[in-house]
Amino acid sequence: MENTIKVERAILNITQDELAKRIGVSRQTINSIEANRYVPSTVLALKLSEVFGKPVNDFFKLSADD
Amino acid sequence: MKTEKFIERERKSFNKMLNFRLPYLFKIVGVIVFIIALLLLIFRSQFGGELLMLKNIARQGIVIGLLFISLSRDKEEDEMTIHLRARSYAFAFVVGVLYALTMPYVEYGVANVIKPESTAFKNLGEFQLLSFMLLVQVMFYNVLKRFR
């Protein structure tokens, strides 16, 4: 799974810490998701979608090995 | 209908049990209990009295302290820490089983080399196994958290 959360965050001009607080997780979790080390749950993905104002498919993409 | 309600209630109570966590304060309590029990185990001869009883109390203190540390919440608890904790329990379980299977032979072999005349094969005690598994879980969880 690949994602463009870093780009979406840059568009909104918010830090990892701010995004983490908005969706109720730790900053390290945001960092791990951005680095593709952790695939979030559907609940967390939908919370991100709410913050970015875009459907989940816009910033999460399946990679070749998925 | 009644059966469905019963199954739903069972499922809820089962999930509640699986998601059980102690408050963060218990982590600090666990560390204190663990350190005191460890010191008691090391310096028990200094305290005098019933040595075997002191040894047992210290061993139980170590296991209880580690259990408190293992079961308590983090300051920042989220779905990733829950995921990492589950992985650390799975890892500790497998390592614990391997430890229980191999350690008696290792101990027997080492004892045979050092003191061949008085060597008897013995299995692991519950304290050795439980403290090892809890220690592995706590350490592995913290390593996973650091590398997340």
Backbone of each chain as ProteinMPNN parsed JSONL, in Angstrom:
{"seq_chain_A": "MENTIKVERAILNITQDELAKRIGVSRQTINSIEANRYVPSTVLALKLSEVFGKPVNDFFKLSADD", "coords_chain_A": {"N_chain_A": [[0.84, -1.2, 0.0], [0.559, 2.152, -0.909], [0.888, 5.647, -0.18], [-0.17, 9.139, -0.245], [-0.064, 10.878, 1.852], [1.69, 12.699, 2.976], [1.862, 14.641, 1.012], [-0.789, 15.537, 0.939], [-0.938, 16.585, 3.464], [0.869, 18.643, 3.256], [-0.503, 20.261, 1.466], [-2.603, 21.133, 3.049], [-1.091, 22.438, 4.83], [-0.242, 21.534, 7.407], [1.338, 20.136, 10.331], [2.837, 16.899, 11.181], [2.253, 16.391, 13.808], [0.001, 18.019, 14.287], [-1.858, 16.851, 12.555], [-1.965, 14.331, 13.686], [-3.118, 14.921, 16.173], [-5.633, 15.767, 15.325], [-6.84, 13.444, 14.348], [-6.631, 11.766, 16.455], [-4.373, 10.107, 17.122], [-0.915, 9.075, 17.745], [2.024, 11.097, 16.983], [4.07, 9.551, 15.986], [2.726, 7.436, 14.837], [1.519, 8.623, 12.595], [3.84, 9.25, 11.239], [4.827, 6.671, 10.704], [2.787, 5.725, 9.013], [3.002, 7.462, 6.851], [5.526, 6.717, 5.965], [4.999, 4.285, 4.905], [5.198, 2.11, 6.612], [3.263, 1.213, 8.201], [-0.038, 0.103, 7.844], [-3.007, 1.756, 8.069], [-6.123, 1.293, 9.94], [-9.515, 0.89, 8.657], [-11.158, 2.721, 9.912], [-9.371, 4.727, 10.756], [-8.4, 5.506, 8.259], [-10.71, 6.597, 7.167], [-11.066, 8.724, 8.887], [-8.859, 10.251, 8.189], [-9.592, 10.826, 5.606], [-11.73, 12.495, 6.091], [-10.464, 14.696, 7.241], [-8.806, 15.564, 5.119], [-10.702, 16.034, 3.239], [-11.286, 14.444, 1.045], [-11.904, 11.458, -0.939], [-10.889, 8.203, 0.301], [-9.507, 6.667, -1.594], [-8.116, 8.539, -3.05], [-5.772, 9.183, -1.732], [-4.697, 6.814, -0.832], [-3.197, 4.048, -2.32], [-3.16, 0.875, -3.911], [-0.267, -1.165, -3.983], [2.027, -2.975, -6.184], [2.706, -5.386, -4.95], [0.56, -5.947, -3.279]], "CA_chain_A": [[0.0, 0.0, 0.0], [1.297, 3.422, -0.971], [0.0, 6.771, 0.131], [0.344, 10.501, -0.489], [-0.503, 11.668, 3.019], [2.641, 13.802, 3.149], [1.461, 15.681, 0.044], [-2.072, 16.085, 1.412], [-0.606, 17.375, 4.665], [1.523, 19.866, 2.765], [-1.56, 21.107, 0.875], [-3.325, 21.752, 4.176], [-0.069, 23.132, 5.619], [-0.274, 21.105, 8.811], [2.452, 19.251, 10.711], [2.447, 15.537, 11.565], [1.681, 16.481, 15.15], [-1.355, 18.574, 14.173], [-2.703, 15.824, 11.94], [-2.127, 13.27, 14.691], [-4.094, 15.377, 17.172], [-6.96, 15.839, 14.706], [-7.465, 12.116, 14.192], [-6.532, 11.035, 17.723], [-3.292, 9.107, 17.221], [0.362, 9.71, 18.08], [2.783, 11.609, 15.84], [4.856, 8.425, 15.439], [1.838, 6.642, 13.987], [1.434, 9.354, 11.313], [5.144, 9.079, 10.6], [4.891, 5.294, 10.187], [1.858, 5.596, 7.875], [3.615, 8.193, 5.726], [6.689, 5.961, 5.473], [4.478, 2.973, 4.466], [5.572, 1.026, 7.53], [2.039, 0.771, 8.876], [-1.286, 0.309, 7.09], [-4.016, 2.075, 9.085], [-7.434, 0.628, 9.854], [-10.518, 1.612, 7.857], [-11.624, 3.859, 10.731], [-8.351, 5.776, 10.679], [-8.378, 5.973, 6.866], [-11.888, 7.465, 6.979], [-10.799, 9.963, 9.632], [-7.94, 11.015, 7.338], [-10.408, 11.29, 4.478], [-12.534, 13.616, 6.594], [-9.55, 15.848, 7.421], [-8.336, 16.029, 3.808], [-11.868, 16.353, 2.406], [-11.163, 13.669, -0.207], [-12.119, 10.024, -0.715], [-9.698, 7.435, 0.709], [-8.8, 6.227, -2.806], [-7.283, 9.625, -3.584], [-4.433, 9.255, -1.106], [-4.189, 5.45, -0.614], [-3.194, 3.258, -3.557], [-2.582, -0.457, -3.773], [0.993, -1.325, -4.727], [2.092, -4.208, -6.984], [2.801, -6.58, -4.088], [-0.647, -6.117, -2.44]], "C_chain_A": [[0.882, 1.259, 0.0], [0.336, 4.556, -0.648], [0.674, 8.112, -0.137], [-0.096, 11.432, 0.651], [0.396, 12.885, 3.232], [2.25, 14.985, 2.244], [0.177, 16.359, 0.509], [-1.856, 16.985, 2.631], [0.028, 18.703, 4.264], [0.492, 20.827, 2.164], [-2.318, 21.855, 1.978], [-2.4, 22.579, 5.077], [-0.174, 22.792, 7.112], [0.882, 20.138, 9.087], [1.906, 17.856, 11.038], [1.736, 15.556, 12.921], [0.239, 16.998, 15.108], [-2.324, 17.542, 13.587], [-3.0, 14.696, 12.942], [-3.189, 13.661, 15.72], [-5.508, 15.386, 16.59], [-7.64, 14.48, 14.6], [-7.256, 11.208, 15.417], [-5.534, 9.898, 17.755], [-1.994, 9.826, 17.598], [1.082, 10.18, 16.802], [3.578, 10.484, 15.157], [4.014, 7.55, 14.505], [1.69, 7.298, 12.615], [2.721, 9.166, 10.522], [5.267, 7.686, 9.969], [3.971, 5.099, 8.981], [2.473, 6.274, 6.645], [4.78, 7.429, 5.105], [6.302, 4.565, 4.979], [4.921, 1.811, 5.349], [4.344, 0.464, 8.239], [0.82, 1.096, 8.014], [-2.4, 0.565, 8.104], [-5.317, 1.296, 8.886], [-8.377, 1.47, 8.994], [-10.997, 2.86, 8.605], [-10.65, 5.029, 10.613], [-8.278, 6.364, 9.269], [-9.549, 6.923, 6.608], [-11.732, 8.782, 7.745], [-9.865, 10.877, 8.828], [-8.7, 11.621, 6.167], [-11.243, 12.515, 4.869], [-11.674, 14.879, 6.733], [-9.146, 16.43, 6.063], [-9.484, 16.441, 2.876], [-11.831, 15.649, 1.064], [-11.486, 12.21, 0.076], [-10.796, 9.294, -0.419], [-8.842, 7.031, -0.495], [-7.864, 7.285, -3.374], [-5.892, 9.664, -2.969], [-3.902, 7.878, -0.662], [-4.295, 4.669, -1.916], [-2.593, 1.885, -3.285], [-1.277, -0.532, -4.559], [1.002, -2.701, -5.414], [2.092, -5.464, -6.108], [1.589, -6.782, -3.173], [-1.605, -7.139, -3.055]], "O_chain_A": [[1.809, 1.397, 0.797], [-0.876, 4.431, -0.823], [1.897, 8.213, -0.242], [-0.445, 12.593, 0.439], [-0.07, 13.958, 3.617], [2.3, 16.147, 2.647], [0.061, 17.584, 0.481], [-2.516, 18.012, 2.79], [-0.246, 19.745, 4.859], [0.592, 22.043, 2.327], [-2.627, 23.04, 1.852], [-2.852, 23.311, 5.956], [-0.19, 23.684, 7.961], [1.339, 19.422, 8.197], [0.698, 17.653, 11.157], [0.761, 14.839, 13.145], [-0.633, 16.482, 15.806], [-3.45, 17.383, 14.059], [-4.118, 14.189, 13.027], [-4.041, 12.854, 16.092], [-6.469, 15.053, 17.284], [-8.858, 14.371, 14.743], [-7.651, 10.042, 15.415], [-5.799, 8.847, 18.339], [-1.981, 11.048, 17.752], [0.785, 9.721, 15.699], [3.738, 10.464, 13.937], [4.514, 7.001, 13.522], [1.73, 6.616, 11.591], [2.703, 8.954, 9.31], [5.749, 7.543, 8.845], [4.325, 4.392, 8.037], [2.461, 5.722, 5.545], [5.002, 7.478, 3.895], [7.174, 3.754, 4.67], [5.009, 0.671, 4.893], [4.388, -0.628, 8.806], [0.669, 2.214, 7.522], [-2.709, -0.309, 8.914], [-5.573, 0.728, 7.824], [-8.073, 2.613, 8.651], [-11.211, 3.915, 8.007], [-11.055, 6.171, 10.397], [-8.114, 7.572, 9.103], [-9.399, 7.929, 5.915], [-12.211, 9.826, 7.302], [-10.044, 12.094, 8.787], [-8.481, 12.772, 5.79], [-11.429, 13.44, 4.079], [-12.103, 15.98, 6.387], [-9.146, 17.648, 5.881], [-9.27, 17.105, 1.862], [-12.291, 16.191, 0.059], [-11.356, 11.763, 1.216], [-9.727, 9.73, -0.845], [-7.613, 7.049, -0.428], [-6.924, 6.961, -4.1], [-4.942, 10.122, -3.603], [-2.778, 7.786, -0.169], [-5.355, 4.631, -2.541], [-1.637, 1.754, -2.522], [-1.193, -0.021, -5.676], [0.077, -3.492, -5.233], [1.534, -6.491, -6.496], [1.593, -7.708, -2.362], [-2.665, -7.408, -2.49]]}, "seq_chain_B": "MKTEKFIERERKSFNKMLNFRLPYLFKIVGVIVFIIALLLLIFRSQFGGELLMLKNIARQGIVIGLLFISLSRDKEEDEMTIHLRARSYAFAFVVGVLYALTMPYVEYGVANVIKPESTAFKNLGEFQLLSFMLLVQVMFYNVLKRFR", "coords_chain_B": {"N_chain_B": [[-33.925, -15.725, 18.3], [-33.43, -15.207, 21.004], [-31.119, -16.738, 21.271], [-29.414, -15.41, 19.523], [-29.109, -12.978, 20.856], [-27.833, -13.859, 23.116], [-25.44, -14.819, 22.022], [-24.421, -12.437, 21.02], [-24.071, -10.997, 23.376], [-22.164, -12.585, 24.611], [-20.08, -12.274, 22.799], [-19.531, -9.558, 23.093], [-18.681, -9.436, 25.771], [-16.456, -11.019, 25.595], [-14.819, -9.564, 23.836], [-14.475, -7.336, 25.422], [-12.959, -8.393, 27.456], [-10.668, -9.104, 26.008], [-9.762, -6.603, 25.238], [-8.947, -5.523, 27.573], [-7.138, -3.303, 29.615], [-4.795, -2.046, 31.98], [-4.716, 1.083, 33.821], [-2.351, 3.77, 32.99], [-0.833, 4.411, 35.231], [-0.275, 2.014, 36.499], [1.906, 1.061, 35.18], [4.066, 2.44, 36.219], [3.842, 1.615, 38.868], [4.3, -1.1, 38.456], [6.993, -1.098, 37.599], [8.251, -0.191, 39.917], [7.552, -2.236, 41.76], [8.793, -4.396, 40.473], [11.543, -3.647, 40.584], [11.988, -3.491, 43.384], [11.417, -6.154, 44.094], [13.387, -7.486, 42.638], [15.72, -6.514, 43.847], [15.297, -7.546, 46.366], [15.488, -10.254, 45.814], [18.155, -10.434, 45.06], [19.576, -9.467, 47.303], [18.663, -11.055, 49.415], [19.802, -12.594, 51.428], [20.824, -10.784, 53.191], [18.681, -9.819, 54.6], [17.91, -11.714, 56.406], [15.96, -14.065, 58.384], [13.269, -16.174, 57.116], [14.536, -17.619, 54.425], [13.686, -19.016, 52.114], [11.016, -18.319, 51.925], [11.242, -15.573, 51.515], [12.511, -15.618, 49.048], [10.523, -16.75, 47.437], [8.533, -14.767, 47.647], [9.87, -12.615, 46.477], [10.209, -13.591, 43.869], [7.545, -13.848, 43.032], [6.889, -11.186, 43.163], [8.445, -10.135, 41.093], [7.24, -11.31, 38.825], [4.611, -10.287, 39.073], [5.132, -7.527, 38.934], [6.19, -7.334, 36.314], [3.928, -8.189, 34.927], [2.12, -6.13, 35.462], [3.438, -4.034, 34.129], [3.305, -5.021, 31.539], [0.532, -5.173, 31.064], [-0.43, -2.603, 31.304], [-1.662, 0.547, 30.047], [-0.276, 2.73, 27.482], [1.122, 6.078, 27.558], [0.434, 7.442, 25.264], [-1.867, 5.963, 23.621], [-2.829, 4.206, 20.803], [-4.244, 2.805, 17.724], [-2.013, 1.721, 16.495], [-0.147, 1.151, 18.517], [-1.585, -0.803, 19.836], [-1.6, -2.773, 17.885], [1.173, -3.288, 17.71], [1.604, -4.252, 20.273], [0.135, -6.619, 20.24], [1.64, -8.062, 18.393], [4.011, -8.287, 19.826], [3.216, -9.934, 21.952], [2.626, -12.301, 20.573], [5.163, -12.934, 19.583], [6.596, -13.234, 21.994], [5.303, -15.447, 23.026], [5.972, -17.544, 21.232], [8.791, -17.516, 21.436], [8.971, -18.1, 24.13], [7.963, -20.735, 24.249], [9.916, -22.083, 22.744], [12.096, -21.575, 24.398], [11.325, -22.93, 26.72], [11.428, -25.519, 25.761], [14.089, -25.93, 24.967], [15.859, -24.919, 26.939], [16.118, -26.548, 29.377], [17.791, -28.641, 28.453], [20.045, -27.237, 27.649], [20.864, -26.157, 30.102], [21.359, -28.535, 31.456], [23.449, -29.57, 29.914], [25.447, -27.598, 30.226], [25.797, -27.693, 33.0], [26.774, -30.267, 33.192], [29.278, -30.027, 32.055], [30.56, -28.227, 33.767], [30.18, -29.271, 36.424], [30.325, -32.372, 36.556], [29.808, -34.5, 38.308], [27.576, -34.027, 39.968], [25.07, -33.766, 38.538], [21.748, -33.307, 37.639], [18.927, -33.84, 35.572], [16.566, -31.304, 35.067], [13.32, -29.796, 34.726], [12.07, -26.561, 33.543], [11.151, -24.076, 35.952], [7.985, -22.523, 36.926], [8.323, -19.824, 37.506], [10.693, -19.063, 36.19], [9.997, -19.447, 33.489], [7.65, -17.836, 33.16], [8.569, -15.262, 33.913], [10.546, -14.936, 31.997], [9.056, -14.953, 29.573], [7.384, -12.719, 29.942], [9.277, -10.717, 30.208], [10.51, -10.801, 27.683], [8.301, -10.054, 26.118], [7.762, -7.399, 27.05], [10.203, -6.145, 26.466], [10.441, -6.57, 23.676], [8.172, -5.259, 22.751], [8.794, -2.611, 23.409], [11.025, -2.242, 21.802], [9.877, -2.525, 19.254], [8.2, -0.309, 19.324], [10.058, 1.735, 19.388], [11.216, 1.498, 16.885], [9.166, 2.112, 15.19]], "CA_chain_B": [[-33.723, -14.347, 18.78], [-32.787, -15.301, 22.312], [-29.778, -17.271, 21.042], [-28.624, -14.328, 18.915], [-28.804, -12.021, 21.923], [-26.854, -14.514, 23.984], [-24.159, -14.834, 21.288], [-23.951, -11.042, 20.959], [-23.597, -10.641, 24.716], [-20.918, -13.331, 24.804], [-19.069, -11.639, 21.945], [-19.176, -8.279, 23.696], [-17.891, -9.644, 26.994], [-15.175, -11.578, 25.163], [-14.04, -8.435, 23.316], [-14.143, -6.484, 26.568], [-11.868, -9.083, 28.147], [-9.477, -9.013, 25.146], [-9.283, -5.212, 25.196], [-8.676, -5.036, 28.927], [-5.833, -2.695, 29.899], [-4.724, -1.311, 33.232], [-4.332, 2.479, 33.576], [-0.91, 4.036, 32.833], [-0.224, 4.444, 36.575], [0.183, 0.661, 36.844], [3.236, 0.852, 34.584], [5.016, 2.954, 37.212], [3.74, 0.689, 40.012], [4.951, -2.339, 38.016], [8.449, -0.894, 37.587], [8.678, -0.115, 41.323], [7.425, -3.596, 42.337], [9.824, -5.218, 39.83], [12.87, -3.283, 41.113], [12.056, -3.907, 44.79], [11.476, -7.629, 44.13], [14.702, -7.891, 42.113], [16.7, -6.219, 44.906], [15.022, -8.511, 47.435], [16.007, -11.544, 45.355], [19.626, -10.369, 45.038], [20.146, -9.245, 48.644], [17.784, -11.679, 50.415], [20.569, -13.128, 52.555], [21.074, -9.678, 54.13], [17.486, -9.544, 55.404], [17.749, -12.76, 57.415], [14.626, -14.675, 58.431], [12.984, -17.343, 56.274], [15.094, -17.31, 53.11], [12.884, -19.606, 51.044], [9.797, -17.514, 51.799], [11.661, -14.306, 50.884], [12.803, -15.923, 47.649], [9.231, -16.914, 46.76], [7.869, -13.449, 47.587], [10.604, -11.824, 45.481], [9.901, -14.144, 42.539], [6.175, -13.454, 42.694], [6.939, -9.725, 42.941], [9.0, -9.914, 39.747], [6.212, -11.673, 37.834], [3.499, -9.328, 39.19], [5.635, -6.254, 38.407], [6.249, -7.443, 34.851], [2.552, -8.29, 34.428], [1.576, -4.763, 35.522], [4.069, -3.266, 33.034], [2.81, -5.577, 30.281], [-0.902, -4.956, 30.873], [-0.866, -1.204, 31.447], [-1.738, 1.385, 28.839], [0.793, 3.715, 27.257], [0.647, 7.466, 27.664], [-0.241, 7.683, 23.983], [-2.347, 4.667, 23.142], [-3.656, 4.262, 19.59], [-4.363, 1.482, 17.093], [-0.707, 1.169, 16.147], [0.448, 0.556, 19.72], [-2.347, -2.041, 20.079], [-1.089, -3.707, 16.885], [2.533, -3.664, 18.103], [1.514, -5.057, 21.484], [-0.318, -7.959, 19.829], [2.795, -8.732, 17.769], [4.993, -8.616, 20.864], [2.702, -11.097, 22.69], [2.801, -13.475, 19.709], [6.6, -13.216, 19.548], [6.994, -13.728, 23.323], [4.742, -16.796, 23.19], [6.784, -18.489, 20.45], [10.124, -17.572, 22.052], [8.785, -18.782, 25.414], [7.83, -22.183, 24.005], [11.254, -22.558, 22.35], [12.926, -21.483, 25.601], [10.917, -24.022, 27.617], [11.836, -26.792, 25.16], [15.549, -26.087, 24.821], [16.66, -24.484, 28.095], [16.532, -27.628, 30.29], [18.921, -29.377, 27.858], [21.209, -26.336, 27.708], [21.282, -26.121, 31.517], [21.913, -29.865, 31.768], [24.737, -29.67, 29.222], [26.413, -26.695, 30.87], [26.071, -28.24, 34.338], [27.59, -31.465, 32.986], [30.655, -29.603, 31.767], [31.131, -27.578, 34.953], [30.178, -30.153, 37.597], [29.739, -33.62, 36.027], [29.437, -35.49, 39.344], [26.275, -33.793, 40.63], [24.158, -33.177, 37.555], [20.449, -33.972, 37.46], [18.097, -33.131, 34.589], [15.328, -30.752, 35.649], [12.543, -28.906, 33.852], [12.002, -25.161, 33.977], [10.111, -23.727, 36.917], [7.023, -21.566, 36.36], [8.845, -18.467, 37.634], [11.686, -18.846, 35.128], [9.311, -19.351, 32.201], [6.751, -16.672, 33.123], [9.341, -14.018, 33.926], [11.224, -14.833, 30.707], [8.077, -14.574, 28.542], [6.942, -11.331, 30.177], [10.424, -9.856, 29.921], [10.636, -10.756, 26.217], [7.169, -9.255, 25.596], [7.955, -5.985, 27.387], [11.365, -5.631, 25.721], [10.148, -6.569, 22.241], [7.182, -4.202, 22.517], [9.492, -1.321, 23.431], [11.881, -2.183, 20.6], [8.966, -2.256, 18.123], [7.729, 1.079, 19.436], [11.172, 2.624, 19.046], [11.488, 1.417, 15.447], [7.947, 2.271, 14.365]], "C_chain_B": [[-32.96, -14.34, 20.104], [-31.333, -15.761, 22.171], [-28.866, -16.192, 20.463], [-28.192, -13.31, 19.96], [-27.714, -12.57, 22.834], [-25.47, -14.493, 23.329], [-23.565, -13.433, 21.252], [-23.368, -10.603, 22.304], [-22.264, -11.326, 25.015], [-19.771, -12.675, 24.036], [-18.58, -10.329, 22.568], [-18.292, -8.472, 24.93], [-16.517, -10.215, 26.657], [-14.258, -10.466, 24.647], [-13.585, -7.512, 24.439], [-12.933, -7.065, 27.31], [-10.564, -8.958, 27.343], [-8.88, -7.608, 25.155], [-8.919, -4.66, 26.565], [-7.249, -4.494, 29.06], [-5.891, -1.99, 31.242], [-4.371, 0.144, 32.931], [-2.811, 2.665, 33.558], [-0.16, 3.984, 34.169], [0.364, 3.082, 36.966], [1.549, 0.338, 36.236], [4.308, 1.276, 35.582], [5.036, 2.018, 38.429], [4.492, -0.605, 39.683], [6.466, -2.228, 38.06], [8.976, -0.89, 39.029], [8.656, -1.507, 41.967], [8.537, -4.5, 41.796], [11.199, -4.932, 40.432], [13.022, -3.745, 42.561], [12.226, -5.43, 44.892], [12.827, -8.142, 43.654], [15.787, -7.665, 43.172], [16.552, -7.214, 46.055], [15.601, -9.879, 47.081], [17.535, -11.576, 45.41], [20.195, -10.316, 46.462], [19.344, -9.943, 49.746], [18.546, -12.209, 51.62], [20.839, -12.06, 53.616], [19.886, -9.457, 55.083], [17.282, -10.566, 56.526], [16.37, -13.393, 57.335], [14.507, -15.872, 57.516], [13.415, -17.061, 54.83], [14.242, -17.818, 51.958], [11.608, -18.79, 50.807], [10.109, -16.182, 51.113], [11.897, -14.489, 49.392], [11.507, -16.04, 46.847], [8.503, -15.589, 46.597], [8.526, -12.598, 46.5], [10.278, -12.293, 44.063], [8.5, -13.745, 42.099], [6.105, -11.957, 42.403], [7.443, -9.402, 41.547], [7.938, -10.186, 38.687], [5.048, -10.67, 37.867], [3.913, -7.97, 38.616], [5.661, -6.254, 36.888], [4.851, -7.511, 34.236], [1.879, -6.912, 34.42], [2.129, -3.924, 34.356], [3.462, -3.7, 31.698], [1.355, -5.199, 30.008], [-1.328, -3.484, 30.893], [-0.826, -0.457, 30.112], [-0.497, 2.243, 28.702], [0.225, 5.105, 27.475], [-0.127, 7.832, 26.411], [-0.641, 6.343, 23.388], [-3.174, 4.884, 21.873], [-3.64, 2.895, 18.908], [-3.013, 0.871, 16.733], [-0.036, 0.518, 17.363], [-0.267, -0.756, 20.068], [-1.841, -3.151, 19.145], [0.314, -4.212, 17.277], [2.52, -4.558, 19.343], [1.095, -6.494, 21.142], [0.839, -8.74, 19.21], [3.814, -9.159, 18.825], [4.531, -9.811, 21.698], [2.9, -12.374, 21.876], [4.268, -13.901, 19.697], [7.051, -13.838, 20.875], [6.489, -15.151, 23.547], [5.619, -17.835, 22.479], [8.174, -18.647, 21.076], [10.052, -18.324, 23.389], [8.69, -20.294, 25.259], [9.194, -22.776, 23.637], [12.197, -22.597, 23.55], [12.631, -22.66, 26.533], [11.383, -25.377, 27.084], [13.352, -27.007, 25.202], [16.343, -25.831, 26.105], [17.049, -25.607, 29.066], [17.741, -28.416, 29.766], [20.204, -28.547, 27.906], [21.761, -26.319, 29.127], [21.958, -27.439, 31.909], [23.304, -30.017, 31.164], [25.805, -28.835, 29.893], [26.807, -27.237, 32.238], [26.961, -29.477, 34.249], [29.049, -31.128, 32.763], [31.313, -29.058, 33.025], [31.272, -28.551, 36.12], [29.571, -31.504, 37.221], [29.229, -34.578, 37.112], [28.05, -35.268, 39.956], [25.28, -33.126, 39.671], [22.876, -33.988, 37.43], [19.623, -33.15, 36.477], [16.846, -32.588, 35.277], [14.648, -29.798, 34.665], [12.541, -27.48, 34.398], [10.914, -24.988, 35.022], [9.177, -22.701, 36.311], [7.541, -20.132, 36.437], [9.784, -18.139, 36.478], [11.01, -18.617, 33.778], [8.446, -18.092, 32.102], [7.53, -15.375, 33.067], [10.065, -13.829, 32.591], [10.259, -14.347, 29.621], [7.634, -13.12, 28.699], [8.054, -10.341, 29.847], [10.624, -9.689, 28.412], [9.534, -9.874, 25.627], [7.407, -7.77, 25.825], [9.106, -5.389, 26.562], [11.057, -5.527, 24.227], [9.143, -5.474, 21.883], [7.868, -2.832, 22.47], [10.421, -1.143, 22.235], [11.025, -1.844, 19.375], [8.493, -0.807, 18.127], [8.824, 2.066, 19.018], [11.412, 2.661, 17.536], [10.271, 1.699, 14.576], [8.094, 3.459, 13.417]], "O_chain_B": [[-32.002, -13.592, 20.3], [-30.438, -15.254, 22.847], [-27.705, -16.069, 20.852], [-27.054, -12.839, 19.952], [-26.808, -11.854, 23.261], [-24.466, -14.193, 23.975], [-22.359, -13.256, 21.428], [-22.334, -9.939, 22.37], [-21.358, -10.727, 25.594], [-18.656, -12.538, 24.541], [-17.386, -10.031, 22.57], [-17.295, -7.774, 25.113], [-15.535, -9.934, 27.343], [-13.073, -10.427, 24.976], [-12.475, -6.979, 24.421], [-12.024, -6.347, 27.727], [-9.494, -8.734, 27.911], [-7.663, -7.436, 25.088], [-8.617, -3.474, 26.705], [-6.283, -5.148, 28.665], [-6.913, -1.407, 31.602], [-3.783, 0.421, 31.886], [-2.073, 1.814, 34.054], [0.996, 3.566, 34.228], [1.37, 3.009, 37.672], [2.259, -0.546, 36.716], [5.312, 0.589, 35.774], [6.098, 1.676, 38.949], [5.226, -1.138, 40.516], [7.147, -3.152, 38.504], [10.004, -1.499, 39.327], [9.611, -1.908, 42.632], [9.148, -5.266, 42.542], [11.94, -5.86, 40.754], [14.047, -4.317, 42.931], [13.051, -5.93, 45.656], [13.355, -9.113, 44.195], [16.66, -8.51, 43.369], [17.538, -7.664, 46.638], [16.138, -10.576, 47.941], [18.137, -12.593, 45.754], [21.155, -11.015, 46.789], [19.339, -9.484, 50.888], [17.997, -12.269, 52.72], [21.054, -12.376, 54.786], [20.051, -8.981, 56.206], [16.558, -10.3, 57.486], [15.686, -13.265, 56.319], [15.503, -16.511, 57.175], [12.728, -16.342, 54.103], [14.091, -17.137, 50.943], [11.175, -18.593, 49.672], [9.359, -15.719, 50.255], [11.536, -13.637, 48.58], [11.393, -15.513, 45.741], [7.925, -15.315, 45.546], [7.846, -11.947, 45.707], [10.093, -11.474, 43.162], [8.284, -13.355, 40.952], [5.367, -11.514, 41.522], [6.927, -8.497, 40.891], [7.756, -9.394, 37.763], [4.557, -10.253, 36.818], [3.14, -7.335, 37.897], [5.215, -5.302, 36.249], [4.612, -6.964, 33.159], [1.157, -6.573, 33.483], [1.387, -3.203, 33.688], [3.149, -2.871, 30.844], [0.982, -4.937, 28.864], [-2.462, -3.16, 30.537], [-0.07, -0.789, 29.199], [0.239, 2.461, 29.664], [-0.989, 5.29, 27.564], [-1.193, 8.444, 26.473], [0.159, 5.677, 22.731], [-4.121, 5.67, 21.881], [-3.087, 1.937, 19.448], [-2.878, -0.351, 16.673], [0.572, -0.546, 17.243], [0.362, -1.704, 20.538], [-1.678, -4.301, 19.552], [0.601, -5.406, 17.187], [3.311, -5.495, 19.457], [1.635, -7.455, 21.689], [1.001, -9.932, 19.469], [4.402, -10.236, 18.74], [5.358, -10.624, 22.112], [3.294, -13.407, 22.418], [4.575, -15.089, 19.789], [7.783, -14.827, 20.894], [7.164, -15.963, 24.18], [5.962, -18.87, 23.052], [8.674, -19.762, 21.227], [10.956, -19.086, 23.732], [9.269, -21.043, 26.046], [9.583, -23.828, 24.146], [12.992, -23.524, 23.701], [13.541, -23.299, 27.062], [11.695, -26.279, 27.861], [13.83, -28.116, 25.439], [17.38, -26.454, 26.33], [18.185, -25.634, 29.539], [18.611, -28.81, 30.543], [21.291, -29.063, 28.165], [22.967, -26.45, 29.336], [22.98, -27.455, 32.594], [24.222, -30.524, 31.809], [26.927, -29.293, 30.106], [27.983, -27.246, 32.6], [27.799, -29.711, 35.119], [29.944, -31.842, 33.216], [32.465, -29.374, 33.323], [32.336, -28.652, 36.731], [28.409, -31.757, 37.538], [28.323, -35.373, 36.863], [27.418, -36.221, 40.413], [24.729, -32.064, 39.963], [22.904, -35.187, 37.154], [19.615, -31.92, 36.536], [16.15, -33.319, 35.982], [15.3, -29.1, 33.889], [12.943, -27.222, 35.532], [9.886, -25.664, 34.984], [9.509, -22.072, 35.306], [7.251, -19.315, 35.563], [9.685, -17.075, 35.866], [11.389, -17.723, 33.021], [8.493, -17.371, 31.105], [7.209, -14.485, 32.28], [10.189, -12.706, 32.104], [10.588, -13.449, 28.846], [7.524, -12.384, 27.719], [7.811, -9.274, 29.283], [10.873, -8.586, 27.926], [9.792, -9.051, 24.748], [7.27, -6.968, 24.9], [8.999, -4.283, 26.032], [11.373, -4.521, 23.59], [9.255, -4.839, 20.835], [7.568, -2.004, 21.61], [10.583, -0.037, 21.719], [11.392, -0.993, 18.565], [8.397, -0.164, 17.082], [8.554, 3.087, 18.386], [11.762, 3.699, 16.975], [10.333, 1.543, 13.356], [7.178, 3.751, 12.648]]}, "name": "protein", "num_of_chains": 2, "seq": "MENTIKVERAILNITQDELAKRIGVSRQTINSIEANRYVPSTVLALKLSEVFGKPVNDFFKLSADDMKTEKFIERERKSFNKMLNFRLPYLFKIVGVIVFIIALLLLIFRSQFGGELLMLKNIARQGIVIGLLFISLSRDKEEDEMTIHLRARSYAFAFVVGVLYALTMPYVEYGVANVIKPESTAFKNLGEFQLLSFMLLVQVMFYNVLKRFR"}
